[in-house]
């Protein structure tokens, strides 16, 4: 469902590729897991094109099925060590939250990155006070694009789907928006192009979160 900017009372924001660029760190973790198990290390570009879902889904693209469980454990070990490194807050992120705060639009992070690590990153970057909550993988048993995960986020923010926008960079974010009756706002700062995002059903596609803030002001 597509709403006009004046009808939006809340936004759910994806993390990787939307609010932050964490590609360098994620790539190092996938490379570490593959290297330790004796398999070719994926390039940063291959990782960039593969992320959007959760790590357990993504790692299956780099390892044979019989090595995936071991790979997940190695990935988690490495990520625990370096998850606060290599975080780049994407252009317009602060501006978007400032606008939401001044306009009484509730903003929250809704991500397939683990909630624990997402909250640590948000705290480390100084955005905790501007967000209603951070909901991530392992906070529930679900992940995007499962409709139960979307329902949990909508219930937590306390609004109707038609009053909300999902801001993300991947088809999973668009599917989450559709599952909850939200407007799907996408940015090209992640793993998919403008054309791909429109093809997947995005209502609007922007080049940055700054443009999302401008749209909300319009």
C-alpha positions in Angstrom: 0.0 0.0 0.0 1.4 3.4 -1.0 0.7 6.4 1.3 1.5 10.0 0.8 4.2 11.6 2.9 1.7 13.5 5.1 0.1 10.2 6.1 3.3 8.6 7.4 3.5 8.5 11.2 6.3 6.0 11.5 9.2 4.4 9.6 10.9 1.1 10.0 14.5 1.3 8.7 16.7 -1.5 7.6 20.3 -1.6 8.8 22.9 -2.9 6.4 23.0 -1.1 3.0 20.3 1.3 4.2 21.3 3.0 7.5 24.9 1.8 7.6 27.5 0.3 5.3 29.0 -2.6 7.1 30.2 -4.4 4.0 33.9 -4.4 4.9 33.3 -6.2 8.2 30.8 -8.6 6.8 33.1 -9.5 4.0 36.0 -10.2 6.4 33.7 -12.6 8.4 32.6 -14.5 5.3 36.2 -14.7 4.0 37.4 -15.9 7.4 34.8 -18.7 7.5 35.5 -19.8 4.0 39.3 -19.6 4.5 39.2 -21.6 7.7 37.2 -24.4 6.0 39.5 -24.4 2.9 37.1 -22.9 0.4 37.6 -19.8 -1.9 37.1 -16.5 -0.2 34.2 -14.4 -1.7 35.1 -10.9 -3.0 33.5 -7.9 -1.4 31.4 -7.4 -4.5 30.1 -11.0 -4.3 29.2 -10.5 -0.7 27.5 -7.2 -1.5 25.3 -8.8 -4.1 24.5 -11.7 -1.7 23.5 -9.9 1.5 20.0 -8.7 2.3 18.8 -11.7 4.1 20.2 -13.1 7.3 23.7 -14.5 7.6 22.6 -18.2 7.8 20.9 -17.7 4.3 23.8 -15.7 2.8 26.6 -18.1 3.8 24.9 -20.9 1.9 25.9 -19.1 -1.3 29.6 -19.5 -0.4 29.9 -23.0 1.2 28.7 -26.5 0.3 25.7 -27.6 2.3 27.7 -30.0 4.5 30.0 -27.1 5.7 27.4 -24.5 6.3 26.9 -25.1 10.0 30.6 -25.0 10.7 30.8 -21.8 8.6 28.1 -20.1 10.6 29.9 -20.8 13.8 33.2 -19.5 12.4 31.4 -16.4 11.1 29.8 -15.7 14.4 33.1 -16.0 16.3 34.8 -13.5 13.9 31.8 -11.1 13.9 31.7 -11.0 17.7 35.3 -9.8 17.7 35.0 -7.1 15.0 31.3 -6.1 14.7 32.0 -2.5 15.9 34.7 -2.0 13.2 34.2 -0.7 9.7 30.8 0.8 10.3 30.0 3.7 7.9 26.9 5.6 8.6 25.3 6.3 5.2 24.6 9.8 4.0 21.4 11.3 5.2 20.9 8.9 8.1 21.2 11.5 10.8 19.2 14.0 8.8 16.4 11.5 8.4 16.3 10.8 12.2 16.4 14.6 12.9 13.5 15.2 10.6 11.5 12.3 12.2 12.2 13.7 15.7 11.2 17.2 14.8 8.1 16.0 12.9 6.9 13.5 15.5 7.4 10.6 13.2 8.4 7.5 15.1 11.5 5.8 13.7 12.9 2.3 14.5 15.5 -0.1 13.1 14.0 -3.3 11.7 16.8 -5.6 10.5 17.9 -9.2 9.8 21.2 -8.3 11.6 21.0 -9.7 15.1 19.3 -7.3 17.5 22.1 -7.5 20.0 24.8 -6.4 17.5 22.5 -3.9 15.9 21.8 -2.2 19.2 25.5 -2.1 20.0 26.3 -0.5 16.7 23.5 2.1 17.0 24.6 2.9 20.5 28.3 3.2 19.4 27.3 5.6 16.6 25.1 7.7 18.9 21.6 7.2 17.5 19.9 5.3 20.3 18.0 8.3 21.7 16.4 9.0 18.3 15.0 5.6 17.8 11.9 4.0 19.3 13.6 0.6 19.3 15.9 -1.8 17.4 14.3 -5.1 16.4 16.6 -7.6 14.8 17.2 -11.3 14.2 17.1 -13.4 17.3 14.8 -10.9 19.1 12.1 -13.2 17.7 12.2 -16.6 16.0 11.5 -14.9 12.6 13.4 -12.9 10.0 12.4 -10.7 7.0 10.6 -11.4 4.8 8.5 -13.7 7.1 5.2 -11.9 7.8 5.4 -12.8 11.5 8.5 -10.7 11.8 6.8 -7.7 10.1 3.8 -8.2 12.4 6.1 -8.1 15.4 7.6 -4.8 14.3 4.3 -3.2 13.5 2.9 -4.3 16.9 6.0 -2.9 18.7 5.7 0.5 17.0 2.0 0.6 17.8 0.6 1.9 14.5 -1.4 0.6 11.5 0.5 -0.6 8.5 -1.0 2.1 6.3 0.6 4.7 8.6 4.1 3.3 8.2 6.9 3.2 5.6 9.5 0.5 5.4 12.8 2.0 4.3 15.3 -0.6 2.9 17.6 -1.6 0.1 16.5 -5.1 -0.9 13.6 -7.3 -2.1 13.2 -8.6 1.5 12.4 -5.1 2.7 9.8 -4.7 -0.1 8.3 -8.0 0.8 8.2 -7.0 4.5 6.4 -3.8 3.5 3.9 -5.7 1.5 3.2 -8.2 4.3 2.4 -5.3 6.6 0.5 -3.0 4.3 3.3 -0.4 4.5 4.7 2.0 1.9 7.9 0.5 0.5 10.7 3.2 0.3 14.0 1.9 -1.1 17.5 3.3 -1.4 20.2 2.4 -3.9 23.0 2.4 -1.3 22.8 -1.4 -0.8 22.8 -4.4 -2.9 20.2 -3.6 -5.6 19.8 -1.1 -8.4 16.9 1.3 -8.9 15.6 -0.8 -11.8 15.7 -4.0 -9.7 14.0 -2.4 -6.8 11.1 -1.0 -8.9 10.8 -4.4 -10.6 10.5 -6.0 -7.1 7.6 -3.6 -6.3 9.1 -0.6 -4.5 6.8 2.4 -4.3 9.6 4.9 -4.4 13.4 4.5 -4.9 15.9 7.1 -3.7 19.6 7.5 -4.0 20.1 8.2 -0.3 18.3 8.6 3.1 18.6 12.4 2.6 16.2 12.0 -0.3 13.9 9.9 1.8 13.9 12.8 4.4 13.1 15.3 1.5 10.2 13.1 0.4 8.8 13.0 3.9 9.0 16.8 4.0 7.1 17.2 0.6 
